[in-house]
Amino acid sequence: MKAHALASMLLLLAAGCDGDARARGPISGEEVAAHVRVLAADSMGGRGAGTFGFARAAAYAVRTFREAGADPLIWPDAGAPTYLQRVPLTILGDDAAGALVVDDGSAPNTIPLDGEQVIVLVPGKLPGPVPPAAPVFVGYGIYDAVGGWDDYAGLDVRGRVVLAVEGPPEPAHVPGMPAAVRVRFRDPVAANNHKVGVAMVRGAAAVLVLAPPSGMDWKGFRSGRPRVLPAWTEPGLPVRDHTTPVLAIHPALADRLLARSGLELYRATTRYRPLTLTDVRLGLQLQARRTAVTSPNVIAVVPGNDPRRRSEYVLVSAHLDGLGTQDGRVFPGANDDASGSAVVLALARTLALRPPSRSVLLALFTAEEAGLLGSRWFAGHLPVPRSAIRANVNLEHLGHTSDRPCLVLAPATLRPAAIAAQHAAPDLALDIRDPADAPAIYASGDNQSLARIGVPALSFGCGGDELYHQPADRAERIAPETLRQAAAVAEAMVMTLAGGRE
């Protein structure tokens, strides 16, 4: 759908909202569960960023914020206050045509780009076919001049296909890599963007991403393939219109390509050594469709009740998007993250009814599943000065609990608020840790986008389960009592950070 059509439909759906929901009392589990049921309904189509279903979910959020009494904001690209911050995105079609050409003396030598063995992650803009040539294995594909590490040392990759292991470097495979370099690339998103960027700069014709030894679940890797790219450039994000395509290949195909090199990629004790694979020749033919859209962040504000502190803000956030509809199957995303979004919507009502001293920004981000794109755009286009945002409380996976306690990753400055919030729901066990104790989890949420620009950011989530990123993540599997307890904890955190009610 075109960007202007999505925007027009959003405004039509959001208009004409009547009623006043502010007369109700404290947040109940049923109130939050009702929001989850709406957001995770099949009619929302899984809320994929840039889709009609996401636009419907955003319109529902706008209506809920307005009825709650939360205010819209003024954005530079809007002529009047609005709840919608437009995020420019590029949608990749599912109909990539072409093949990976493999010449290694065995069959098949033409492998279709159909997701069985090869997944198109970023189609790039190839001027023509990539002619077969010896590919180059570059390990984790990291170049760090400060740390003295170069996976490309002595290798010429110009015009060749590069093979790079996905994700952050694991010590067992690169024991000689300095610890400081590993720390710099422990964020999976940053590590993957870096390796693609380095390959581009070195002149690679294409990048083949190898599923990591620690995560060889091809089905999960396939379902998580990005369908949305940023339509802007900034450090740490994939380059928008580069010509270099990026593809992922199945572990079995990776073994085939590396067989004659003697490099056993998936052995835990294997030390990666960059090398040119002289016994193999790889080429590529690829054409893909791109569509430009805008998909909004939905943002509201509850002004603080203390004139002296009203210009200071606490941001409470969740991501409104899900995985959408894939191969005809809806991924409702009830726990991930309709549950967090529903708590934000419920908080809008109770906060507007009795505002705290500081103002509270309520944010529902788009395109989190595509690499935190909505929150990255927000962090680069803030509605208030960055220094005015005193804290971020980000909510994920609040509808499911297991034997494990809910995890709160809080930097030192926010830890007291997390500890104080435990009293709000004594039956909900909290495991409060420093973000450095679980860097991969912390880096995977929208809180990371705020932390990158210096905002103290806290992540609160009760974890996923076997339904994570599955069509069975439905509203009926979510317990209202769990939602009530999680909402009580979230509200207590926000109120502590926002100075309480006078």
C-alpha positions as CSV (number, residue, x, y, z in Angstrom):
1,M,0.0,0.0,0.0
2,K,1.3,3.5,-0.9
3,A,2.4,5.7,2.0
4,H,-0.3,8.4,1.4
5,A,-3.0,5.8,1.3
6,L,-1.9,4.3,4.6
7,A,-1.8,7.8,6.2
8,S,-5.2,8.7,4.9
9,M,-6.8,5.5,6.1
10,L,-5.2,6.0,9.6
11,L,-6.7,9.4,9.9
12,L,-10.2,8.1,8.9
13,L,-10.1,5.3,11.3
14,A,-8.9,7.5,14.1
15,A,-11.5,10.2,13.6
16,G,-14.8,10.5,15.3
17,C,-13.9,9.0,18.7
18,D,-16.5,9.5,21.4
19,G,-16.7,8.6,25.1
20,D,-14.6,9.0,28.2
21,A,-12.8,6.0,29.6
22,R,-11.1,8.0,32.3
23,A,-13.8,7.4,35.0
24,R,-12.7,3.8,35.6
25,G,-10.5,2.9,38.6
26,P,-7.0,1.2,38.7
27,I,-5.8,-0.9,35.9
28,S,-7.4,-4.3,35.8
29,G,-6.3,-7.4,34.1
30,E,-9.4,-7.5,32.0
31,E,-8.8,-3.9,30.8
32,V,-5.3,-4.8,29.5
33,A,-6.5,-8.2,28.1
34,A,-9.2,-6.4,26.1
35,H,-6.6,-4.3,24.4
36,V,-4.6,-7.5,23.7
37,R,-7.6,-9.1,22.1
38,V,-8.1,-6.2,19.8
39,L,-4.4,-5.9,18.8
40,A,-3.9,-9.6,18.3
41,A,-7.1,-10.2,16.4
42,D,-6.8,-11.9,13.0
43,S,-8.3,-8.7,11.5
44,M,-5.0,-6.9,12.4
45,G,-3.1,-9.4,10.2
46,G,-0.2,-9.7,12.6
47,R,0.5,-5.9,12.6
48,G,3.4,-6.0,10.1
49,A,5.1,-2.7,9.8
50,G,3.8,-0.8,6.7
51,T,0.7,-3.0,6.3
52,F,-3.0,-2.3,6.4
53,G,-3.2,-4.3,9.7
54,F,-0.6,-2.2,11.4
55,A,-2.4,0.9,10.2
56,R,-5.6,-0.4,11.9
57,A,-3.7,-1.1,15.1
58,A,-2.2,2.4,15.0
59,A,-5.7,3.9,14.6
60,Y,-6.9,1.9,17.6
61,A,-4.0,3.2,19.6
62,V,-4.7,6.8,18.6
63,R,-8.4,6.5,19.6
64,T,-7.4,4.9,22.9
65,F,-4.9,7.7,23.7
66,R,-7.4,10.3,22.8
67,E,-10.2,8.8,24.9
68,A,-7.8,8.4,27.8
69,G,-7.0,12.1,27.8
70,A,-3.4,11.8,26.7
71,D,-2.3,14.6,24.3
72,P,-0.8,14.5,20.8
73,L,2.5,16.2,20.1
74,I,3.8,18.7,17.6
75,W,6.2,17.2,14.9
76,P,8.3,19.2,12.5
77,D,6.7,17.5,9.4
78,A,3.1,17.9,10.6
79,G,1.0,21.0,10.4
80,A,-0.9,20.4,13.6
81,P,-0.5,18.3,16.8
82,T,-0.8,14.6,16.0
83,Y,-0.3,11.2,17.6
84,L,1.5,9.9,14.5
85,Q,5.2,10.2,13.9
86,R,5.8,9.0,10.4
87,V,8.7,6.6,9.9
88,P,10.0,6.1,6.3
89,L,10.5,2.5,5.4
90,T,11.1,0.2,2.4
91,I,9.1,-3.0,2.1
92,L,10.8,-6.0,0.4
93,G,8.7,-8.2,-1.8
94,D,8.5,-11.9,-1.2
95,D,9.0,-12.6,-4.8
96,A,12.8,-12.4,-5.3
97,A,13.7,-14.1,-8.6
98,G,17.0,-15.7,-9.5
99,A,19.4,-18.2,-8.2
100,L,22.7,-18.8,-6.4
101,V,25.1,-20.4,-8.9
102,V,27.4,-23.0,-7.4
103,D,30.2,-24.7,-9.3
104,D,31.9,-27.2,-7.0
105,G,31.7,-30.4,-9.2
106,S,28.5,-31.6,-7.6
107,A,24.8,-31.0,-8.2
108,P,22.7,-29.0,-8.1
109,N,24.6,-26.1,-9.4
110,T,21.7,-23.7,-9.5
111,I,19.9,-23.1,-6.2
112,P,16.7,-21.1,-6.3
113,L,16.2,-18.2,-3.9
114,D,13.0,-19.8,-2.4
115,G,13.9,-19.9,1.3
116,E,14.7,-23.7,1.3
117,Q,18.5,-23.3,1.2
118,V,18.9,-19.6,0.4
119,I,17.0,-16.6,2.0
120,V,17.2,-13.1,0.5
121,L,17.8,-10.8,3.4
122,V,18.6,-7.5,1.5
123,P,18.2,-7.7,-2.2
124,G,20.5,-4.8,-3.1
125,K,20.4,-3.4,-6.5
126,L,22.7,-5.5,-8.7
127,P,23.5,-3.9,-12.1
128,G,23.6,-7.4,-13.5
129,P,24.4,-11.0,-12.7
130,V,27.5,-11.7,-10.4
131,P,29.7,-13.9,-12.5
132,P,31.0,-17.1,-10.8
133,A,34.3,-16.7,-8.9
134,A,36.1,-18.2,-5.9
135,P,34.2,-17.0,-2.8
136,V,36.0,-15.7,0.3
137,F,35.2,-16.9,3.9
138,V,35.9,-14.0,6.3
139,G,34.9,-15.6,9.7
140,Y,32.8,-13.0,11.5
141,G,33.7,-10.3,9.0
142,I,35.0,-7.8,11.5
143,Y,37.5,-5.0,10.9
144,D,38.5,-3.0,13.9
145,A,41.5,-0.8,13.4
146,V,41.6,0.4,17.0
147,G,41.6,-3.2,18.4
148,G,44.0,-4.4,15.8
149,W,41.6,-7.0,14.2
150,D,41.0,-7.6,10.5
151,D,39.2,-10.6,9.1
152,Y,40.1,-9.4,5.6
153,A,43.8,-9.2,6.1
154,G,45.6,-10.4,2.9
155,L,42.3,-11.1,1.1
156,D,41.0,-9.6,-2.1
157,V,37.2,-9.7,-2.2
158,R,36.5,-7.3,-5.0
159,G,33.8,-8.7,-7.3
160,R,33.5,-11.9,-5.2
161,V,30.9,-13.4,-2.9
162,V,31.8,-13.1,0.7
163,L,30.8,-15.7,3.4
164,A,30.4,-14.3,6.9
165,V,29.1,-16.0,10.1
166,E,26.0,-14.2,11.4
167,G,25.9,-12.5,14.8
168,P,28.5,-11.4,17.4
169,P,31.9,-13.2,17.6
170,E,32.0,-16.2,19.9
171,P,35.3,-16.6,21.8
172,A,35.8,-20.3,21.0
173,H,35.9,-19.6,17.3
174,V,38.2,-16.5,17.4
175,P,40.3,-17.1,20.6
176,G,42.8,-14.5,19.4
177,M,40.3,-11.7,19.1
178,P,40.9,-9.1,21.8
179,A,38.2,-8.9,24.5
180,A,37.6,-5.2,23.7
181,V,36.8,-6.0,20.1
182,R,34.3,-8.7,21.1
183,V,32.6,-6.3,23.5
184,R,32.3,-3.6,20.8
185,F,30.5,-6.1,18.6
186,R,28.4,-8.0,21.2
187,D,25.2,-6.2,20.0
188,P,23.9,-8.7,17.3
189,V,22.3,-5.9,15.2
190,A,25.4,-3.8,15.2
191,A,27.6,-6.8,14.5
192,N,25.6,-7.8,11.5
193,N,25.3,-4.3,10.1
194,H,29.1,-3.9,10.5
195,K,30.0,-7.0,8.7
196,V,27.8,-6.1,5.7
197,G,29.2,-2.6,5.7
198,V,32.8,-3.8,5.7
199,A,32.1,-6.2,2.9
200,M,30.6,-3.4,0.8
201,V,33.5,-1.1,1.4
202,R,35.9,-3.9,0.4
203,G,34.1,-4.3,-2.9
204,A,32.3,-7.6,-2.3
205,A,29.7,-8.4,-5.0
206,A,27.4,-10.1,-2.4
207,V,27.4,-11.3,1.2
208,L,26.2,-14.8,2.2
209,V,25.4,-14.9,5.9
210,L,26.0,-18.3,7.6
211,A,23.6,-19.3,10.4
212,P,25.7,-19.3,13.6
213,P,26.8,-22.6,15.3
214,S,24.9,-21.5,18.4
215,G,21.6,-21.1,16.5
216,M,21.2,-23.5,13.6
217,D,17.4,-23.4,13.7
218,W,16.8,-22.7,10.0
219,K,13.0,-22.4,10.5
220,G,13.5,-19.7,13.0
221,F,16.1,-18.0,10.9
222,R,13.8,-18.1,7.9
223,S,10.8,-16.7,9.8
224,G,12.9,-13.9,11.1
225,R,14.1,-12.7,7.7
226,P,13.7,-8.9,7.4
227,R,10.9,-7.7,5.1
228,V,11.3,-4.1,6.1
229,L,14.4,-1.8,5.7
230,P,15.0,1.8,6.8
231,A,14.5,4.4,4.1
232,W,17.2,6.5,5.7
233,T,20.8,6.2,6.5
234,E,22.6,6.6,9.9
235,P,25.5,4.9,11.6
236,G,24.7,1.3,12.6
237,L,21.9,0.8,10.2
238,P,22.0,-1.1,6.9
239,V,22.7,1.3,4.0
240,R,19.5,2.0,2.3
241,D,20.2,1.8,-1.5
242,H,23.4,-0.1,-1.7
243,T,23.9,-2.5,-4.6
244,T,25.4,-5.3,-2.5
245,P,22.8,-8.1,-1.8
246,V,22.8,-10.0,1.5
247,L,21.6,-13.6,1.6
248,A,21.5,-16.3,4.3
249,I,22.3,-19.9,3.4
250,H,21.3,-23.1,5.1
251,P,23.9,-24.9,7.4
252,A,23.9,-27.9,5.0
253,L,24.8,-25.6,2.1
254,A,27.4,-23.9,4.2
255,D,29.0,-27.3,4.9
256,R,28.9,-28.1,1.2
257,L,30.7,-24.9,0.3
258,L,33.4,-25.3,3.0
259,A,33.8,-29.1,2.6
260,R,37.1,-29.0,0.6
261,S,38.6,-26.3,2.8
262,G,38.8,-28.5,5.8
263,L,36.9,-25.8,7.9
264,E,34.2,-27.5,10.0
265,L,32.1,-24.5,10.7
266,Y,29.7,-26.1,13.2
267,R,32.2,-27.8,15.5
268,A,32.4,-26.0,18.8
269,T,36.2,-26.2,18.8
270,T,36.8,-24.9,15.3
271,R,38.9,-21.8,15.0
272,Y,37.8,-19.6,12.1
273,R,40.5,-18.7,9.6
274,P,39.7,-16.3,6.7
275,L,40.5,-17.8,3.4
276,T,39.7,-17.9,-0.3
277,L,37.7,-21.1,-1.3
278,T,39.6,-21.9,-4.4
279,D,37.7,-25.2,-5.0
280,V,34.4,-23.5,-5.3
281,R,33.0,-20.8,-7.6
282,L,29.9,-18.8,-6.7
283,G,27.7,-16.5,-8.8
284,L,24.4,-14.8,-8.3
285,Q,21.4,-13.8,-10.3
286,L,18.9,-11.7,-8.3
287,Q,15.9,-9.4,-8.9
288,A,13.6,-8.2,-6.2
289,R,10.8,-5.7,-5.6
290,R,10.9,-2.8,-3.2
291,T,8.0,-0.5,-2.1
292,A,8.4,2.8,-0.2
293,V,5.9,3.3,2.7
294,T,5.6,5.2,5.9
295,S,4.6,3.4,9.0
296,P,3.9,5.5,12.1
297,N,5.2,5.5,15.7
298,V,2.1,6.3,17.8
299,I,3.2,8.8,20.5
300,A,1.2,10.6,23.2
301,V,2.1,12.7,26.2
302,V,0.6,13.2,29.7
303,P,1.8,16.6,31.0
304,G,3.1,16.6,34.5
305,N,1.2,18.3,37.3
306,D,4.2,20.1,38.7
307,P,5.0,23.3,36.7
308,R,8.6,23.1,37.8
309,R,9.1,19.6,36.5
310,R,6.7,19.4,33.6
311,S,9.5,20.0,31.1
312,E,11.1,16.7,32.3
313,Y,9.9,13.4,30.8
314,V,9.8,9.7,31.5
315,L,9.2,7.6,28.3
316,V,7.3,4.4,28.6
317,S,7.3,2.3,25.4
318,A,6.5,-1.0,23.7
319,H,6.4,-2.1,20.1
320,L,3.1,-2.2,18.3
321,D,4.3,-4.2,15.2
322,G,4.5,-7.9,14.8
323,L,5.6,-10.4,12.1
324,G,2.5,-9.8,10.0
325,T,1.1,-12.5,7.7
326,Q,3.5,-14.9,6.1
327,D,2.7,-17.6,3.6
328,G,-1.0,-17.1,4.3
329,R,-0.6,-17.5,8.1
330,V,-1.3,-14.7,10.6
331,F,1.3,-14.2,13.4
332,P,-1.0,-12.5,15.9
333,G,1.9,-11.5,18.3
334,A,-0.3,-11.5,21.4
335,N,2.6,-11.8,23.9
336,D,5.1,-10.2,21.5
337,D,4.2,-7.5,21.9
338,A,0.5,-6.8,22.0
339,S,0.9,-7.4,25.8
340,G,3.4,-4.6,26.2
341,S,1.4,-2.2,23.9
342,A,-1.8,-3.0,25.9
343,V,-0.1,-2.0,29.1
344,V,1.0,1.3,27.6
345,L,-2.5,2.0,26.5
346,A,-3.9,1.2,29.9
347,L,-1.3,3.4,31.5
348,A,-2.4,6.3,29.4
349,R,-5.8,6.3,31.1
350,T,-4.6,6.0,34.7
351,L,-1.7,8.5,34.2
352,A,-4.0,11.1,32.6
353,L,-6.5,10.6,35.4
354,R,-3.9,11.4,38.0
355,P,-0.7,12.8,36.4
356,P,2.7,12.5,38.1
357,S,5.0,15.5,38.7
358,R,7.0,14.9,35.5
359,S,5.5,14.5,32.1
360,V,5.2,11.0,30.6
361,L,5.7,10.2,26.9
362,L,3.8,7.1,25.8
363,A,5.3,5.5,22.7
364,L,4.2,2.5,20.6
365,F,6.9,1.9,18.1
366,T,6.7,0.5,14.6
367,A,9.2,-1.9,12.9
368,E,10.9,-3.2,16.1
369,E,10.8,-6.7,14.5
370,A,12.8,-5.3,11.6
371,G,15.7,-4.1,13.7
372,L,14.3,-1.5,16.1
373,L,13.7,0.9,13.2
374,G,10.8,2.8,14.7
375,S,12.6,3.5,17.9
376,R,15.8,4.3,16.0
377,W,13.9,6.9,14.0
378,F,12.3,8.3,17.2
379,A,15.7,8.5,18.9
380,G,16.9,10.6,15.9
381,H,13.8,12.8,15.8
382,L,12.8,13.4,19.3
383,P,9.8,15.6,20.1
384,V,11.6,17.1,23.2
385,P,15.3,17.7,24.0
386,R,17.2,14.5,24.7
387,S,18.4,15.9,28.0
388,A,14.8,16.3,29.1
389,I,14.1,12.6,28.9
390,R,15.1,11.3,32.3
391,A,14.4,7.6,31.7
392,N,12.9,5.0,29.4
393,V,10.8,2.0,30.6
394,N,10.4,-0.4,27.8
395,L,7.8,-3.2,28.0
396,E,8.1,-6.6,26.2
397,H,6.4,-10.0,26.6
398,L,4.2,-9.2,29.6
399,G,1.5,-11.8,29.1
400,H,3.3,-15.0,29.9
401,T,5.1,-16.2,32.9
402,S,6.8,-19.5,33.6
403,D,9.0,-20.9,36.4
404,R,11.4,-18.1,35.6
405,P,10.9,-14.7,37.2
406,C,10.3,-11.6,35.0
407,L,13.5,-10.0,33.9
408,V,14.2,-6.3,34.6
409,L,17.4,-5.1,33.0
410,A,18.1,-1.7,34.6
411,P,21.2,0.5,34.6
412,A,22.4,1.6,38.1
413,T,20.5,4.9,38.0
414,L,17.2,3.1,37.4
415,R,17.7,0.1,39.6
416,P,16.1,1.8,42.7
417,A,12.9,2.3,40.7
418,A,12.8,-1.3,39.7
419,I,13.4,-2.5,43.3
420,A,10.7,-0.2,44.6
421,A,8.2,-1.5,42.1
422,Q,8.4,-5.0,43.5
423,H,5.8,-4.1,46.1
424,A,3.2,-3.3,43.5
425,A,2.7,-7.0,42.6
426,P,4.4,-9.2,45.3
427,D,3.3,-12.4,43.6
428,L,5.2,-11.5,40.4
429,A,8.8,-12.4,40.9
430,L,11.3,-10.0,39.4
431,D,14.9,-10.8,38.5
432,I,16.6,-7.3,38.5
433,R,20.0,-7.2,36.8
434,D,22.4,-4.9,35.1
435,P,22.1,-4.8,31.3
436,A,25.7,-6.1,31.0
437,D,24.4,-9.4,32.5
438,A,22.2,-10.1,29.5
439,P,23.5,-8.0,26.6
440,A,21.8,-9.9,23.8
441,I,18.4,-9.5,25.5
442,Y,18.9,-5.8,26.3
443,A,20.2,-5.1,22.7
444,S,17.1,-6.7,21.1
445,G,14.5,-4.3,22.5
446,D,13.6,-0.7,21.7
447,N,15.3,0.4,25.0
448,Q,18.6,-0.1,23.1
449,S,17.7,2.7,20.7
450,L,17.3,5.1,23.6
451,A,20.4,3.9,25.4
452,R,22.4,4.5,22.3
453,I,21.7,8.3,22.6
454,G,22.4,8.4,26.3
455,V,18.9,8.0,27.8
456,P,18.9,5.7,30.9
457,A,16.8,2.8,29.6
458,L,15.2,-0.1,31.4
459,S,13.8,-3.3,29.9
460,F,11.0,-5.1,31.7
461,G,9.7,-8.4,30.3
462,C,8.4,-11.7,31.5
463,G,10.0,-13.7,28.7
464,G,8.9,-15.6,25.7
465,D,7.8,-19.2,25.5
466,E,7.5,-22.0,22.8
467,L,5.0,-19.7,21.0
468,Y,7.5,-17.0,20.4
469,H,7.2,-15.8,16.8
470,Q,4.7,-18.5,16.1
471,P,1.1,-18.3,14.7
472,A,-0.1,-19.8,18.0
473,D,0.9,-16.6,20.0
474,R,-2.8,-15.7,20.4
475,A,-4.8,-13.6,22.9
476,E,-6.5,-16.6,24.4
477,R,-3.2,-17.9,25.7
478,I,-2.6,-14.7,27.7
479,A,-3.6,-14.6,31.4
480,P,-5.4,-11.4,32.5
481,E,-4.0,-11.7,36.0
482,T,-0.5,-11.8,34.7
483,L,-1.2,-8.6,32.7
484,R,-2.7,-6.9,35.8
485,Q,0.4,-7.7,37.8
486,A,2.8,-6.6,35.1
487,A,0.8,-3.4,34.6
488,A,1.0,-2.7,38.3
489,V,4.8,-3.1,38.2
490,A,5.2,-0.9,35.1
491,E,3.0,1.8,36.6
492,A,5.0,1.7,39.9
493,M,8.3,2.1,37.9
494,V,7.0,5.0,35.9
495,M,5.5,6.8,38.9
496,T,8.7,6.4,40.9
497,L,10.8,7.8,38.0
498,A,8.2,10.6,37.2
499,G,8.2,11.9,40.8
500,G,5.0,10.4,42.0
501,R,1.6,12.1,42.4
502,E,1.2,15.2,44.5
